[in-house]
Amino acid sequence: MKALLRQGAPRAAAVENSERDALAILKRSAVVLGLALIACTYLVEALAVMRANRVWLVHRLPDDAYYYLEIGHRIAHGQGATFDGLNPTNGFHPLWQLLVTALASVFSGDALVRATLLLALVCSLMAMYLLGSLMQKALGTGPDPV
């Protein structure tokens, strides 16, 4: 009887290891599938921005975005931080305004709107990555498979 139990122990350990391996593969597959869905969503949005007509672009941007674009255009062309060319302004987020100004030094018109929307997508993707990294660090990778 003891010999049979000893023979069954390696088999039970092998079954437990295969279950653990299967759960690890399932977990990795779920992560890969989730990342693929996120990537597809961002890719569809980026393609929509690139192919959009002016009407879509106008409706896509919030009203305040045009303030940033105008101020960025004026800063990039040496007029300083002003919306109307006469009065200085400081009613903006400096880092985002700096990024928009950099784009405005290269692009103008609809191309500037497209570049700004694409930059916003990149920033959103980076924020998701940072949030995921922080959550993983704070919460761990999850419970070990049993």
N, C-alpha and C positions, 0 to 999 in steps of 0.2 A: 504494500500500500504506500509506504514511504517512498519507494522508488517511483511509483506512478505520480505522486505529488511532486517529486523533484523533477520529473520529466515535464509536468504541466507548468511549472514555474517559468521556464524560459519561453514557453508558448504564450503564457499570459502576459509576460513582459513584452514580447514581440507584438501582441495585439494592442497593448496599451501604447507602445511606441508608434504603431501605425495609425492609431486613432489620433494621437497627438500630432503626428505629421500631417494627417488629413485636415485637422482643424487649422493648423498653421498655413497650409496651402489655401484653404477656404478663406482665411482671414486676409492673406496677401492678395487673393483674387478679388475680394471685396474692395480692398484699398485701391487696387489697380483699376477696377471698374469705376469706382467713384472719381478717381483722378481723370480717367478718360472722359467721363460725362462732364466734368467741370471744363476740361480742355475743349471739348466739342462746343459747349455753350459759349465760351469765350471766342472760339474760332468763328462761330456763326455770327456773333455780335460784331467782330472785327470785319468780317466780309460784308455785313450789312452797312457798316460805316463807310467802307471803301466804295461800295456800289450805290450808295444812296444819292437821291437827287436833292436839290436845295430845299424843297418843301419838307422832306423827311428830316434833314439836318436841323432846320429851324424848329421843328416840333420836338426834336430829340433833346435839344439843349434847354436847360432851365434858363429863365430870364437873366439871372445873375451872371451866368457864364459870359454873356456878351459884354458885361462890364469888365471882366477880366481880360477878354480878348482886346477890347479897345484900349485899356490901360497898358496892356502888354505891347500892343502895336505902337503906342506913343512912346513908351520907354525904349523900345527897340530902335526907334527912329530918332532918338535924342531929344524928345520933348519933355522927358521927366514923367513922374507919376501924376498924371492928370487924365481926367476923362474927357473934358471939353477943350483942352488945349489952353485954358485960361487959369483955372483954379487947381491948385495942387490937391491931391487926395491921399489918404492913407487907410481908406476903408476896405482893405483886402487882406487876405492871408499871405504873408510875405513869401513863404516857400512855394506855394502854388503859383503865386504871381511871378516869381522868378522862373519857374518852369515854363509858364505860358509865354513869358517875355522871350525866353530862349527859342521857343517855337516860332514866335512872331518875328524874330530876326531872320528866320529862314523861309517861313510860309506866310501867305496872306489869303484873304477871302475864304472860300470854301475849303481850300487845302489846310488853312490854319484851324478851321473847325474840325476837320477830319483828324488832323494830327493831335489836337487837344483831346478829342474823344478816345483816340487810340492810347494816348498817354494815360488817360483816366482808367482805361481797361488794364493797362500794365500795372498801375498803382494799386488797383483793386486786386489783381492777381497776387501781387507781392504782399498785400495786407492779409489775404487769405492764407498764404504760405506762412507768414509770421505768426498769425493767430493759431494755425495748426501746430506749428513748432512749439509755441508757448503752452498750448493745451497738452501736447504730448509730454513736455517736460514737467508740467504741473501734475498731470493725472497719470502719467506713465503710459505704457503701450497697451494697457488693458490686462485683464486677468489671464494667467497662464491656462492653457487648455487642460482639462482634467483627464 
